[in-house]
Amino acid sequence: MLPTHRLVRTYRGYDIYLRDPGFEFTPVMLGKVASYLVAWAEGLAAFAFMYPLLAQVEEQDFSEERLLDQAVQLIELWIDEDRIQSRREFTFEYRGGAFVEASDPRWWVKVLW
């Protein structure tokens, strides 16, 4: 795996790698993004999760660690539901206390594999 990523969990034969340091500030918007690579015998996929910085103000119990855990749980759900496809990128935005799938968000530049 890339030296910028660390293994955070192995789940049902899928290795889930977080890009260090986790959520990173994005200077072009008021938000932070964390990305994961998911590797398995037949492929590799990318997941990206964004939250708006104002969530830190609006939520009394806000925690980036909690959001990172939620992101991994969501990846595991996609594995359980057999929704992951090799060489695909999946993006999510934090809204109303949960991550929701975002289709072609402006904050993510897709890499054509």
C-alpha positions in Angstrom: 0.0 0.0 0.0 1.0 3.6 -0.3 3.3 5.0 2.4 0.7 7.8 3.1 -1.9 5.2 4.2 -2.2 3.0 7.2 -4.3 -0.1 7.7 -7.2 0.6 10.1 -9.1 -2.6 9.7 -9.5 -5.8 7.8 -13.1 -6.8 7.3 -14.3 -9.9 5.4 -11.1 -10.0 3.3 -11.1 -6.3 2.6 -8.2 -4.2 3.9 -9.3 -0.6 4.8 -6.5 2.0 4.7 -6.9 5.6 6.0 -4.8 8.3 4.4 -2.9 9.9 7.3 -3.6 12.1 9.2 -7.3 11.5 8.7 -9.4 14.6 8.1 -7.5 17.3 6.4 -8.4 21.0 5.9 -9.3 21.9 2.4 -8.3 25.6 1.7 -10.8 26.1 -1.1 -13.8 25.4 1.1 -14.9 25.5 4.7 -14.6 21.8 5.2 -12.3 18.8 5.9 -11.8 15.6 3.9 -10.7 12.1 4.8 -10.0 9.4 2.3 -9.6 5.6 2.4 -8.4 3.0 0.0 -10.1 -0.4 0.2 -8.1 -3.3 -1.2 -9.1 -6.9 -1.7 -7.9 -9.8 -3.9 -9.9 -8.7 -6.9 -9.5 -4.9 -6.7 -9.1 -1.5 -5.2 -11.6 1.3 -4.5 -11.4 4.7 -3.0 -13.8 6.3 -0.4 -13.8 10.0 0.5 -15.7 11.7 3.3 -16.2 15.4 3.8 -17.6 17.4 6.7 -18.3 21.1 6.9 -16.3 22.9 9.6 -19.5 24.4 10.9 -20.4 21.0 12.2 -17.8 21.5 14.9 -19.8 24.5 16.1 -23.3 23.1 15.7 -22.7 19.7 17.4 -21.9 19.7 21.1 -20.4 16.2 21.0 -18.5 16.7 17.7 -15.5 14.4 17.3 -13.4 13.7 14.2 -12.6 10.3 15.7 -16.3 9.5 15.8 -16.6 10.6 12.2 -13.7 8.4 11.1 -15.3 5.4 12.9 -18.6 6.2 11.2 -16.8 6.3 7.8 -15.3 2.8 8.4 -18.7 1.5 9.5 -20.2 2.8 6.3 -17.4 1.1 4.2 -18.1 -2.1 6.0 -21.8 -1.7 5.2 -21.0 -1.3 1.5 -18.8 -4.5 1.8 -21.7 -6.4 3.4 -24.1 -5.2 0.7 -21.6 -6.0 -2.1 -21.7 -2.4 -3.4 -18.0 -1.9 -3.8 -16.6 -2.0 -7.3 -13.0 -2.1 -8.3 -11.4 1.1 -9.6 -14.3 3.2 -8.4 -14.4 6.3 -6.1 -17.2 6.7 -3.6 -17.9 10.1 -2.0 -19.9 11.1 1.0 -20.9 14.3 2.8 -21.7 14.8 6.4 -25.3 16.2 6.7 -27.7 16.1 9.6 -25.4 14.0 11.8 -24.7 11.2 9.2 -22.7 10.6 6.0 -24.8 10.6 2.8 -23.6 9.6 -0.6 -22.6 12.5 -2.8 -22.6 12.2 -6.6 -19.7 14.1 -8.2 -19.2 16.7 -5.4 -17.2 19.8 -6.3 -14.7 19.1 -3.4 -13.5 15.8 -4.9 -11.5 15.5 -8.1 -11.9 12.1 -9.6 -8.9 10.2 -10.8 -9.6 8.3 -14.0 -8.2 4.8 -13.5 
